[in-house]
Amino acid sequence: MCSIRLFLFMAKGWRGYLEEESEFQWIAMAGFLVFILLGAVAIQGTSNLPGVEVGSNNATHEGARVLDITYTSDNSFTATIVTSDGVELYQQPDSNSAIEIISASNGVGADNIQFLTTLENGNTVISPSKNTLQVIHSLENEASQEPLISTIEVDDSTGNFSIIDLAETSHADGTSWMMVTKEGTESTLRGLGVIGDGASSANSIGNSMSASSLSPAMPNSADVVWQNVAALKGDLWVASGYMSYAATGQGSSPASPNIVPVVAVIKWSAGTVAPTVETMHTGEGGAFHTLLELSDSTVFAAGTDGSTHIDATGKMNHYEAISVTAVADDLDRVWLFGNVGSETIHRISNGESEMLSLSRPLTFQAEASGFGTHLIFLHGVDDSGDVKTMTIDTTAAGSIESGRGFLNFMFMAVFTTTMLVMAWTVSNRFRTFQRR
């Protein structure tokens, strides 16, 4: 109500100036110009990213170092954390409860858990040991509302291997998984599928996987050490890793080989045929640390020396966008975070990149990150060894609650009021002139 009275009072005063002699009209116009300039400066001055807070957001891991985490909402996630007993794996279904999955206090830690993959049905997949997968069933998928875990023994007739990462894709027959595996000193890729309907429940997952088979290992990996995998579209996947080779330049040392990042498009349609490399890109340095699956069936590979976007057909577009961790939100905007002391965040959306300013430099080294429903979470440890969590509300930018959003609203309101008064004054003058 006070705002409405203020605008009415301002409109009445502005109309009075416009109805005066010409010199007062010039003063009114000059005042309006000054308002535009001051408004632009004020809006630019509030360009820091809003919605940024430091805190664990009532998470049960508060005070514990987070090594890896995958979110299903702003308040539910699965995480590996470091406690006084060791590395533990637990799940938080909501802000009021937590479930211990692997407790180091029982003598069996979660040190071997190298990935957490959230499936489309809400379950989470891990690998606790060689040739073994475990599906942690979401409480929403169980009628008993009890935490249940299904253990899947992967065929070992073609060898024993550790599972480094896993991705899922859906098709008409069900779903399939692609795995990064380490077999002895070699790393490769293997497919597992087809997995039929009903895999969400612990009671029916066995029947759903009864017809699935493990593919042979991918041949001819060109000595690449594969680390991560993501689903692209159809029978296409994306894998990333690195390649090392002996330096041959003058003064180079054979003991210090060159290491270059690799990202590749992999082809495998569920079956007993081994995956194959379709195309492969080699960078000049650094590493691809994160593969982000976007809703438009594309994959963004974020790296420390550059990034690559792979479209649904496997075409690659490269960006000079560096980061140490990356997150994709629900609008397919990729957020790239830098090292300690970073004052900006690089955000890429629809091929357009922008730099977002932080109100203060990043005070800790990011080790894990994720996106819930509206919030981005960044977990790490500062120079003093203290555990830190930063959250970013992706809906805050431009909202009236933010400083920039409020100034935008005020600017548009005042501008609209002024223009309406001017239009009314001109119309009134024109009617008066016609009566004469």
N, C-alpha and C positions, 0 to 999 in steps of 0.2 A: 504494500500500500504506500509506503514512504517513497519507493522508487517511482511509482506512478505519479505521485504528487510532484516529485522533483522534475520529472520530464515535462509535466504540464506547466510548471512554473517556468522552466527553461524555454519551452515553446512560446509561452506568452511574452517573455522578455525578448526573445529573438524576433518575434513578429513586430514588437514595438520598434526595434532598431530598423527593421526593413521598411517600416512605414514612415520613418523620418526622412529628412532631406538627404541628398545624395552623399554628403560627406559621412553621415552615419551609416549609410548602406555600405560604403567602402570599408568603414571600420568593422562592420559585421562580417563582410567577406574576408577581410584580413584575419579576423579572429577565427573564422572557420578554417582558413588555411593553416594557421598555427596549431589548431586542434588536430588536424590531419597529421602534421609533422610530429607533434608530440605523441600522438597515438601510435604512430609507426615505430618511434623510438622505444616507447614503453613496451609494445608487443615484442619487439626484437630483444629487449632486455630481459624478457621472461622466457627465453627460448630453451632453458634447461629442461631436460626430460622430466616430466611430472610422474608421480606415482612410484617413486623410488624410495624404498625403505630398507633398513638394515635390521634383520631379526629373523627368527626361525619360523614365524607365522604359526605359533602354537604346535609345532611339530614335536613328536616324541623323541626325535634325535637331537634335541637342543643340547648343545655343549659337546656333542660327539662329532668327530671328523667323518665326513661323508665321502666315501670313495667312489660310489656309483649310485645312481638313483633313477627310477623311472616313474613318472606320475600318471595317474588315471583321472585325477581331478586336483583342485587346489589343496585338498585336505587328505587325499589318499595316494599312497605310493608304495613301492618296494625299494629297499635300499640296503647296501652293504656299508657298514659303519665300523669305526675303530673305537673299541671300549677298553677299559683297563684289563679285560680278560683276553682281548684279541679282536680279530675281525669277525663280525657277526652279520647275519642276514635276517632282516625282519620286515614285516609288512604293517602298514598303518591303513586300515580300511576306512577310518574316519578320524576326526580330531580327538575322539574320546577313548580310543582303544589302540592297542598294538599287539602284534602276534610275532613271537619269536619263531623263526624257521630254522636257522642254524645258530646255535648259541655256543660261543667259545668257552663259556664256563663249564660246559659238559665235556670238554676235551676235544671237540671237533669244531674247528673254526671254518670260516668261509673264505679262507685265503685263496682257494682254487677257483672261486667264482670269478670268471673273467668277463661276463656279460650279463645283462638283464634285458630281456626282450619282451615287451608287452604285445600280446597278440590282439587281433581284431575283436575277439570275443571277451577281452578283458583279463584273460589269464596271463601269467608271466612265466617265461621259460628261462631256466638256468642249466648249467652243466656242472655237477659237483665232482665228477671224476671221468676217466676215459670211457668212451663209448656209452656214455650215460647222459640222458636228458631228464630233467624233472620239470613238470608243469605244476605251478602253484595256482590252484583254482581260485578265482575270485569268489568271495562270499555270495555275490549276486547270482552266480551260476550253480549254487548248491542249495537245495531245498532245506537242508538242515541248518544252513547258515553257519556251518563250521568250516574252519580252514582245512582243506584237503590237498594232498600232494600226490601226483601220479608220477611214478618212476618208469622211464622208457629205456630199455636196454637196446642200444643201436647195434645192428649186425656187425660182428667183429670177424667174420670169415675172411674179409679182405684186409684185415690189419687192425691194430690198436691205435687209436688216435685221440688227442685232446680236442675239445671243441672250443674255439676261440670266440666265435660270434655266430649269430643266427638271425635270419630275416624270413619273413612270411609273405606269400602272395596268394591271392584268391582267384579262382577260376570256376568254370561251370561245374566241374566235378568235385570241388571242395577246395582245400588249401594245400600248398606245398611249402617246404622249408628249404632254405639254402644255408649251408654251414661252412664257415672257415675252420679248417681242421689242421692240426699239426701232427704229422706222422713221422716220428723220429726227429730228424733235423730239418725236414722239409715241411712247408706249408702248402695247402692246396684248398680246393673247394669240392664239396659233395652236396648233392641234393637228396631230400627225403620227402616222399609223397607217393600217391596222393592220399591226403587225410580227409576222410569223409565227414559228413554232418554228425553233430553230437559230440565233438571233441571238447566242448566247453565244460561238460560235467565229468567228474571223476568216475561216475558209474558207467558212462558210455564211451569214454575216450579209448578204451582198449579195443572195442569193436570198430571204432572210427579209424584206428590206425592199423588194423589187422591186414589190410590189403596194401599198405604202403611199403615201399621198398627203398633201399639205400642205393644211390648211384655209385659207380666207380669214381675214383679220384680224378680230378681234372688233370689231363696230361699237359706237358709243355708249358709250364708256368713261367718260363724264361727267367728262372732263378729269382722270382719275386717272392718276398715275404708278405703274404696276405694278412691283413689285420681286421678289416671290417667289411661287412656286406649289407646291401640294402636292396629291396625289391623295386624294380622300375615299372614295367608294364608287360603283361602277357608272359612270354617266356624269356624276358630280358631282366637281368640283374646288374647291379653295380658293385664292384669290389675295389677296395683301396689297400695300399700297403707301401712297400718301398723296395728298391733294388740297390744292391751295392756292387761296385766293380772297382778293380784296381786302378789307381791313378797312374797315368803314363807320362804326364808332363814333367818338365825339368824340375828337379828338386822335390818331386813327390815321393811319398813313402809308401811302400807296399803294405806296411802295417796300419796305415790310415786310409782305407778305401773310401771312395766317393759314395755317398748315399743320396739317392734321389727319390722323390715321391712318385707313386704310380696310382692311377685310377683307370679302371677298365670296365667295359661293358661285357657281361658274361651272358651266354645263351644256354638255357637248359629248360626243356619242356619235360615235366614230371615223367620219369621212366628210368630205365636201366642204362640209358646212354649217359656218358660222362659230360659234365659241363665243358664248354669251350670258350675261349677268349674271342670276342668279335672285333673289338677295337681297344687300343690301349694308349694312354697318354702318359708321358713322363715329364715331370717338372724339373726345374733347375736346382731346387733345394727345399729344405724344410720337410714337412710331413702333412698328410691329410689326417686330421685327428677325428673328424666327425662326418658321418653320412646321414643326411636328413631326408626322409621320405616326405614329399609334399603331396597335397591332396589332388593335384592335377597330373598325377602319375609321372612326376619327374623327381630327380634326386639332386640335392645340393651337397657337394663335397667341400667342406670347409678345411682350410689348411693354414699353417703357420707362415707360409710365404706367398700364398695365393689361394684362390678358390675356383671351383669348376661347377657349372650347372649342366646337368645331363638331361636332355628332354626325352619324351616318351619313345622317340625313335632311336635314341642312342647318340644323338648329336651333342657335342660338347661346346660350351661357351665358357671362356675363362675370364676371371675377374682378378684385379690386383687388390684383393680384399684379404687382409691377414687377421689372424685371431689365434687364441689358445683354446677356446671352446665356443660352441655355437648352439643356438636353439631356434626352432621354427614354431611360430604361434599358429592359432587357428585360422588366420587369414593368409597363411603361406608366406608371411614376412620372416626373413631370416635375420636373426640378431647375432652379430659377431662381437665377441668380447676379447679385449686385449690383456696384456700383462698388468702387473701391479703398477699403479701410477697413471693408468690410462684415464684420460679426461673425456673421452668420447666413446660412443658405441656405433659401430658400422651396421646399418640396416639396409637390406636389399629386398625390394618388393616389385614384382612384375618386371624384372630386369633393370629397374631404376635403383640407384644406390644413394644413400644420404648418411650424413654424420650427425648423430644426436649427442648433445653436450650433457655431461653429468654435472650436477651442482658442486661436486667435489670429486677429486681423483679416486679411482678404485684403490682400496687399501689392502687388498689381499689377493693371493694367487688362486685363481679359479681351478678347482680340481674336478668338479661335477656340476652339471646343470640340467635343467628340464623345464617343461611347460605343463601346467595343470589345465585349468579351465580358462582363466583369465590372467593368471600370474606366471611370470618367468622367475625361476629360482636359480641362483648362482651360489654355489657352495665352495668354500676354500679355507685357507689358513693364512693369517697375516705373518709379518716378520717376527712377531713375538711368540708365535706358536698358538695364538688364540684362534678358535674356530669362528668363522664368520659366515653369514648367509645374507645375501642381498635379494630382495624381491622387486619386481617391476610390474606394476598393474598396466597391462596393455590397453585397457579401456580408458585410462586417465588422460591421455594426450588429447587436447582439444575440448575436454569436458568443461562445463562451467565451474566445476570444483577446482580446476587448476588455475594458476595465475594467468597463464596465457589465454585459456578458454574464457575466463571472466573478462579480461581486457578486450578480447575479440567481441564478446557479447555487448559490453559497454560501448565499444567503438561503433558497432553496427546499429545499436539502439539510438545513440546520439546522432549518428549520420542519417539514419532514417527519419528521425524526428525533425532534424534541420532541413532536409530536402522536402519533406511534406509541408513544413511551414513556408519555405520559399515558394513551392508550387502554389500553395493557397494564396500567398501574397500576390504573386504574379497574376493569378486568376482573378483575384479581387480587384487589382488595379485595372485589368483589362475590362472587366464589367463596368467599373466606374467610368472609364474612358468611353465606352460605347454609349452610356447614358447621356454623355455630353454631346 
